[in-house]
């Protein structure tokens, strides 16, 4: 068999398989334009005026529609009323974030910034409790900050601005640890 013919048959079967998998996997997603394999709907979006493209899509498919950026589906909520309903009425369902595989691999799924769901709530509660225990939000820490700031101003007056950067880097971190 000719190698070119084998290559064409293989590529066409992969293309058909990709189209079949995309149409099969859209069961729970909102309607949207049919994506192209591998690149998705990128060619159907006007990069110079994305909002106009989204407005056109919302006229055809409604205020909630699905676009594919590459092989990844993205649900777009367009329009004031749809966004208000999503964030006000269904706030708990829309409060999550997407995943960042590189960051998850680097920090083993730990951390506050990129966490999500119940893990994020627990970490936030723990962080706020710990910061409050250290004095955040209390009047006493404000007095300490003002006292340190007055010492800083006094030292700056003594040096007339000389050694400013070296003094700031050495003095400020050490003085904040003396709570």
Rosetta constraint file for C-alpha pairs under 8 A:
AtomPair CA 1 CA 5 HARMONIC 7.27 0.50
AtomPair CA 1 CA 6 HARMONIC 7.22 0.50
AtomPair CA 2 CA 6 HARMONIC 6.48 0.50
AtomPair CA 3 CA 7 HARMONIC 6.15 0.50
AtomPair CA 4 CA 8 HARMONIC 6.17 0.50
AtomPair CA 5 CA 9 HARMONIC 6.11 0.50
AtomPair CA 6 CA 10 HARMONIC 6.02 0.50
AtomPair CA 7 CA 11 HARMONIC 6.11 0.50
AtomPair CA 8 CA 12 HARMONIC 6.04 0.50
AtomPair CA 9 CA 13 HARMONIC 6.06 0.50
AtomPair CA 10 CA 14 HARMONIC 6.17 0.50
AtomPair CA 11 CA 15 HARMONIC 6.10 0.50
AtomPair CA 12 CA 16 HARMONIC 6.19 0.50
AtomPair CA 13 CA 17 HARMONIC 6.04 0.50
AtomPair CA 14 CA 18 HARMONIC 6.04 0.50
AtomPair CA 15 CA 19 HARMONIC 6.25 0.50
AtomPair CA 15 CA 37 HARMONIC 6.88 0.50
AtomPair CA 16 CA 20 HARMONIC 6.09 0.50
AtomPair CA 17 CA 21 HARMONIC 6.12 0.50
AtomPair CA 18 CA 22 HARMONIC 6.20 0.50
AtomPair CA 18 CA 37 HARMONIC 6.17 0.50
AtomPair CA 19 CA 23 HARMONIC 6.25 0.50
AtomPair CA 19 CA 36 HARMONIC 7.73 0.50
AtomPair CA 19 CA 37 HARMONIC 6.35 0.50
AtomPair CA 20 CA 24 HARMONIC 6.06 0.50
AtomPair CA 21 CA 25 HARMONIC 5.99 0.50
AtomPair CA 22 CA 26 HARMONIC 6.49 0.50
AtomPair CA 23 CA 27 HARMONIC 7.94 0.50
AtomPair CA 26 CA 30 HARMONIC 7.90 0.50
AtomPair CA 29 CA 66 HARMONIC 6.72 0.50
AtomPair CA 29 CA 75 HARMONIC 7.59 0.50
AtomPair CA 30 CA 64 HARMONIC 6.60 0.50
AtomPair CA 30 CA 65 HARMONIC 5.14 0.50
AtomPair CA 30 CA 66 HARMONIC 5.65 0.50
AtomPair CA 30 CA 75 HARMONIC 7.31 0.50
AtomPair CA 31 CA 61 HARMONIC 6.20 0.50
AtomPair CA 31 CA 64 HARMONIC 7.92 0.50
AtomPair CA 31 CA 65 HARMONIC 5.33 0.50
AtomPair CA 31 CA 66 HARMONIC 5.90 0.50
AtomPair CA 32 CA 57 HARMONIC 7.65 0.50
AtomPair CA 32 CA 61 HARMONIC 6.00 0.50
AtomPair CA 32 CA 65 HARMONIC 5.10 0.50
AtomPair CA 32 CA 66 HARMONIC 4.74 0.50
AtomPair CA 32 CA 67 HARMONIC 6.19 0.50
AtomPair CA 33 CA 41 HARMONIC 7.35 0.50
AtomPair CA 33 CA 57 HARMONIC 7.96 0.50
AtomPair CA 33 CA 66 HARMONIC 7.45 0.50
AtomPair CA 33 CA 67 HARMONIC 6.92 0.50
AtomPair CA 34 CA 41 HARMONIC 7.43 0.50
AtomPair CA 35 CA 39 HARMONIC 7.62 0.50
AtomPair CA 35 CA 40 HARMONIC 4.36 0.50
AtomPair CA 35 CA 41 HARMONIC 4.94 0.50
AtomPair CA 35 CA 67 HARMONIC 7.52 0.50
AtomPair CA 35 CA 68 HARMONIC 6.24 0.50
AtomPair CA 36 CA 40 HARMONIC 4.63 0.50
AtomPair CA 36 CA 41 HARMONIC 6.38 0.50
AtomPair CA 37 CA 70 HARMONIC 7.91 0.50
AtomPair CA 37 CA 71 HARMONIC 7.33 0.50
AtomPair CA 38 CA 70 HARMONIC 5.42 0.50
AtomPair CA 38 CA 71 HARMONIC 5.53 0.50
AtomPair CA 39 CA 43 HARMONIC 7.95 0.50
AtomPair CA 39 CA 68 HARMONIC 7.81 0.50
AtomPair CA 39 CA 69 HARMONIC 6.64 0.50
AtomPair CA 39 CA 70 HARMONIC 4.18 0.50
AtomPair CA 39 CA 71 HARMONIC 6.60 0.50
AtomPair CA 40 CA 67 HARMONIC 7.50 0.50
AtomPair CA 40 CA 68 HARMONIC 4.65 0.50
AtomPair CA 40 CA 69 HARMONIC 5.29 0.50
AtomPair CA 40 CA 70 HARMONIC 4.60 0.50
AtomPair CA 40 CA 71 HARMONIC 6.00 0.50
AtomPair CA 40 CA 72 HARMONIC 7.92 0.50
AtomPair CA 41 CA 45 HARMONIC 6.80 0.50
AtomPair CA 41 CA 67 HARMONIC 6.10 0.50
AtomPair CA 41 CA 68 HARMONIC 5.26 0.50
AtomPair CA 41 CA 69 HARMONIC 6.12 0.50
AtomPair CA 41 CA 70 HARMONIC 7.39 0.50
AtomPair CA 42 CA 68 HARMONIC 7.41 0.50
AtomPair CA 42 CA 69 HARMONIC 6.06 0.50
AtomPair CA 42 CA 70 HARMONIC 7.33 0.50
AtomPair CA 45 CA 50 HARMONIC 6.53 0.50
AtomPair CA 45 CA 53 HARMONIC 5.72 0.50
AtomPair CA 45 CA 54 HARMONIC 7.95 0.50
AtomPair CA 46 CA 50 HARMONIC 5.57 0.50
AtomPair CA 46 CA 52 HARMONIC 7.80 0.50
AtomPair CA 46 CA 53 HARMONIC 5.95 0.50
AtomPair CA 49 CA 53 HARMONIC 6.66 0.50
AtomPair CA 50 CA 54 HARMONIC 6.22 0.50
AtomPair CA 51 CA 55 HARMONIC 6.09 0.50
AtomPair CA 52 CA 56 HARMONIC 6.21 0.50
AtomPair CA 53 CA 57 HARMONIC 6.23 0.50
AtomPair CA 54 CA 58 HARMONIC 6.06 0.50
AtomPair CA 54 CA 78 HARMONIC 7.07 0.50
AtomPair CA 55 CA 59 HARMONIC 6.31 0.50
AtomPair CA 55 CA 78 HARMONIC 7.38 0.50
AtomPair CA 56 CA 60 HARMONIC 6.59 0.50
AtomPair CA 57 CA 61 HARMONIC 5.89 0.50
AtomPair CA 57 CA 62 HARMONIC 7.40 0.50
AtomPair CA 57 CA 65 HARMONIC 7.63 0.50
AtomPair CA 58 CA 62 HARMONIC 4.51 0.50
AtomPair CA 58 CA 63 HARMONIC 4.87 0.50
AtomPair CA 58 CA 64 HARMONIC 7.02 0.50
AtomPair CA 58 CA 65 HARMONIC 7.07 0.50
AtomPair CA 58 CA 78 HARMONIC 6.73 0.50
AtomPair CA 59 CA 63 HARMONIC 7.54 0.50
AtomPair CA 61 CA 65 HARMONIC 6.09 0.50
AtomPair CA 63 CA 76 HARMONIC 7.94 0.50
AtomPair CA 63 CA 77 HARMONIC 5.91 0.50
AtomPair CA 63 CA 78 HARMONIC 5.02 0.50
AtomPair CA 63 CA 79 HARMONIC 6.32 0.50
AtomPair CA 63 CA 82 HARMONIC 6.30 0.50
AtomPair CA 64 CA 75 HARMONIC 6.95 0.50
AtomPair CA 64 CA 76 HARMONIC 5.68 0.50
AtomPair CA 64 CA 77 HARMONIC 4.67 0.50
AtomPair CA 64 CA 78 HARMONIC 6.28 0.50
AtomPair CA 64 CA 82 HARMONIC 7.42 0.50
AtomPair CA 65 CA 75 HARMONIC 5.75 0.50
AtomPair CA 65 CA 76 HARMONIC 5.42 0.50
AtomPair CA 65 CA 77 HARMONIC 6.85 0.50
AtomPair CA 66 CA 73 HARMONIC 6.51 0.50
AtomPair CA 66 CA 74 HARMONIC 5.58 0.50
AtomPair CA 66 CA 75 HARMONIC 4.45 0.50
AtomPair CA 66 CA 76 HARMONIC 5.98 0.50
AtomPair CA 67 CA 73 HARMONIC 5.82 0.50
AtomPair CA 67 CA 74 HARMONIC 5.22 0.50
AtomPair CA 67 CA 75 HARMONIC 6.34 0.50
AtomPair CA 67 CA 76 HARMONIC 7.12 0.50
AtomPair CA 68 CA 72 HARMONIC 5.48 0.50
AtomPair CA 68 CA 73 HARMONIC 4.36 0.50
AtomPair CA 68 CA 74 HARMONIC 5.78 0.50
AtomPair CA 69 CA 73 HARMONIC 6.45 0.50
AtomPair CA 69 CA 74 HARMONIC 7.04 0.50
AtomPair CA 77 CA 82 HARMONIC 6.28 0.50
AtomPair CA 77 CA 83 HARMONIC 6.10 0.50
AtomPair CA 78 CA 82 HARMONIC 6.38 0.50
AtomPair CA 78 CA 83 HARMONIC 6.68 0.50
AtomPair CA 79 CA 83 HARMONIC 6.19 0.50
AtomPair CA 80 CA 84 HARMONIC 5.96 0.50
AtomPair CA 81 CA 85 HARMONIC 6.11 0.50
AtomPair CA 82 CA 86 HARMONIC 6.10 0.50
AtomPair CA 83 CA 87 HARMONIC 6.05 0.50
AtomPair CA 84 CA 88 HARMONIC 5.61 0.50
AtomPair CA 84 CA 89 HARMONIC 7.58 0.50
AtomPair CA 85 CA 89 HARMONIC 5.14 0.50
AtomPair CA 85 CA 90 HARMONIC 6.56 0.50
AtomPair CA 86 CA 90 HARMONIC 4.99 0.50
AtomPair CA 86 CA 91 HARMONIC 6.19 0.50
AtomPair CA 86 CA 94 HARMONIC 6.71 0.50
AtomPair CA 87 CA 91 HARMONIC 4.50 0.50
AtomPair CA 87 CA 94 HARMONIC 6.67 0.50
AtomPair CA 90 CA 94 HARMONIC 6.46 0.50
AtomPair CA 91 CA 95 HARMONIC 5.88 0.50
AtomPair CA 95 CA 117 HARMONIC 7.94 0.50
AtomPair CA 96 CA 116 HARMONIC 6.02 0.50
AtomPair CA 96 CA 117 HARMONIC 6.17 0.50
AtomPair CA 97 CA 116 HARMONIC 6.27 0.50
AtomPair CA 99 CA 104 HARMONIC 7.79 0.50
AtomPair CA 99 CA 114 HARMONIC 7.80 0.50
AtomPair CA 100 CA 104 HARMONIC 6.11 0.50
AtomPair CA 100 CA 114 HARMONIC 7.65 0.50
AtomPair CA 101 CA 105 HARMONIC 6.05 0.50
AtomPair CA 102 CA 106 HARMONIC 6.24 0.50
AtomPair CA 103 CA 107 HARMONIC 6.22 0.50
AtomPair CA 103 CA 109 HARMONIC 7.79 0.50
AtomPair CA 103 CA 114 HARMONIC 7.63 0.50
AtomPair CA 104 CA 108 HARMONIC 5.34 0.50
AtomPair CA 104 CA 109 HARMONIC 4.65 0.50
AtomPair CA 104 CA 110 HARMONIC 7.46 0.50
AtomPair CA 104 CA 114 HARMONIC 7.90 0.50
AtomPair CA 105 CA 109 HARMONIC 6.90 0.50
AtomPair CA 107 CA 111 HARMONIC 7.16 0.50
AtomPair CA 109 CA 115 HARMONIC 7.13 0.50
AtomPair CA 110 CA 115 HARMONIC 6.83 0.50
AtomPair CA 111 CA 115 HARMONIC 6.11 0.50
AtomPair CA 111 CA 123 HARMONIC 7.93 0.50
AtomPair CA 112 CA 120 HARMONIC 6.34 0.50
AtomPair CA 112 CA 123 HARMONIC 6.31 0.50
AtomPair CA 112 CA 124 HARMONIC 7.13 0.50
AtomPair CA 115 CA 119 HARMONIC 6.46 0.50
AtomPair CA 115 CA 120 HARMONIC 5.14 0.50
AtomPair CA 116 CA 120 HARMONIC 4.85 0.50
AtomPair CA 116 CA 121 HARMONIC 7.85 0.50
AtomPair CA 117 CA 121 HARMONIC 6.55 0.50
AtomPair CA 118 CA 122 HARMONIC 6.17 0.50
AtomPair CA 119 CA 123 HARMONIC 6.15 0.50
AtomPair CA 120 CA 124 HARMONIC 5.96 0.50
AtomPair CA 121 CA 125 HARMONIC 6.11 0.50
AtomPair CA 122 CA 126 HARMONIC 6.15 0.50
AtomPair CA 123 CA 127 HARMONIC 5.98 0.50
AtomPair CA 124 CA 128 HARMONIC 6.10 0.50
AtomPair CA 125 CA 129 HARMONIC 6.13 0.50
AtomPair CA 126 CA 130 HARMONIC 6.09 0.50
AtomPair CA 127 CA 131 HARMONIC 6.07 0.50
AtomPair CA 128 CA 132 HARMONIC 6.07 0.50
AtomPair CA 129 CA 133 HARMONIC 6.21 0.50
AtomPair CA 130 CA 134 HARMONIC 6.39 0.50
AtomPair CA 131 CA 135 HARMONIC 6.46 0.50
AtomPair CA 131 CA 136 HARMONIC 5.51 0.50
AtomPair CA 132 CA 136 HARMONIC 4.76 0.50
AtomPair CA 132 CA 137 HARMONIC 6.55 0.50
AtomPair CA 132 CA 138 HARMONIC 7.70 0.50
AtomPair CA 135 CA 140 HARMONIC 7.30 0.50
AtomPair CA 135 CA 141 HARMONIC 5.91 0.50
AtomPair CA 136 CA 141 HARMONIC 6.87 0.50
AtomPair CA 137 CA 141 HARMONIC 7.71 0.50
AtomPair CA 138 CA 142 HARMONIC 7.23 0.50
AtomPair CA 139 CA 143 HARMONIC 6.70 0.50
AtomPair CA 140 CA 144 HARMONIC 6.51 0.50
AtomPair CA 141 CA 145 HARMONIC 6.19 0.50
AtomPair CA 142 CA 146 HARMONIC 6.21 0.50
AtomPair CA 143 CA 147 HARMONIC 6.14 0.50
AtomPair CA 144 CA 148 HARMONIC 6.15 0.50
AtomPair CA 144 CA 179 HARMONIC 7.79 0.50
AtomPair CA 145 CA 149 HARMONIC 6.03 0.50
AtomPair CA 146 CA 150 HARMONIC 6.16 0.50
AtomPair CA 147 CA 151 HARMONIC 6.34 0.50
AtomPair CA 148 CA 152 HARMONIC 6.15 0.50
AtomPair CA 148 CA 175 HARMONIC 7.34 0.50
AtomPair CA 149 CA 153 HARMONIC 6.23 0.50
AtomPair CA 150 CA 154 HARMONIC 6.15 0.50
AtomPair CA 151 CA 155 HARMONIC 6.18 0.50
AtomPair CA 152 CA 156 HARMONIC 6.17 0.50
AtomPair CA 153 CA 157 HARMONIC 6.24 0.50
AtomPair CA 154 CA 158 HARMONIC 6.44 0.50
AtomPair CA 155 CA 159 HARMONIC 6.47 0.50
AtomPair CA 156 CA 160 HARMONIC 5.97 0.50
AtomPair CA 156 CA 161 HARMONIC 5.79 0.50
AtomPair CA 156 CA 164 HARMONIC 7.22 0.50
AtomPair CA 157 CA 161 HARMONIC 7.20 0.50
AtomPair CA 159 CA 163 HARMONIC 7.28 0.50
AtomPair CA 159 CA 164 HARMONIC 7.96 0.50
AtomPair CA 163 CA 167 HARMONIC 6.00 0.50
AtomPair CA 164 CA 168 HARMONIC 6.13 0.50
AtomPair CA 165 CA 169 HARMONIC 6.25 0.50
AtomPair CA 166 CA 170 HARMONIC 6.23 0.50
AtomPair CA 167 CA 171 HARMONIC 5.60 0.50
AtomPair CA 167 CA 172 HARMONIC 7.92 0.50
AtomPair CA 168 CA 172 HARMONIC 5.61 0.50
AtomPair CA 169 CA 173 HARMONIC 6.86 0.50
AtomPair CA 170 CA 174 HARMONIC 6.70 0.50
AtomPair CA 171 CA 175 HARMONIC 5.97 0.50
AtomPair CA 172 CA 176 HARMONIC 6.19 0.50
AtomPair CA 173 CA 177 HARMONIC 6.65 0.50
AtomPair CA 174 CA 178 HARMONIC 7.06 0.50
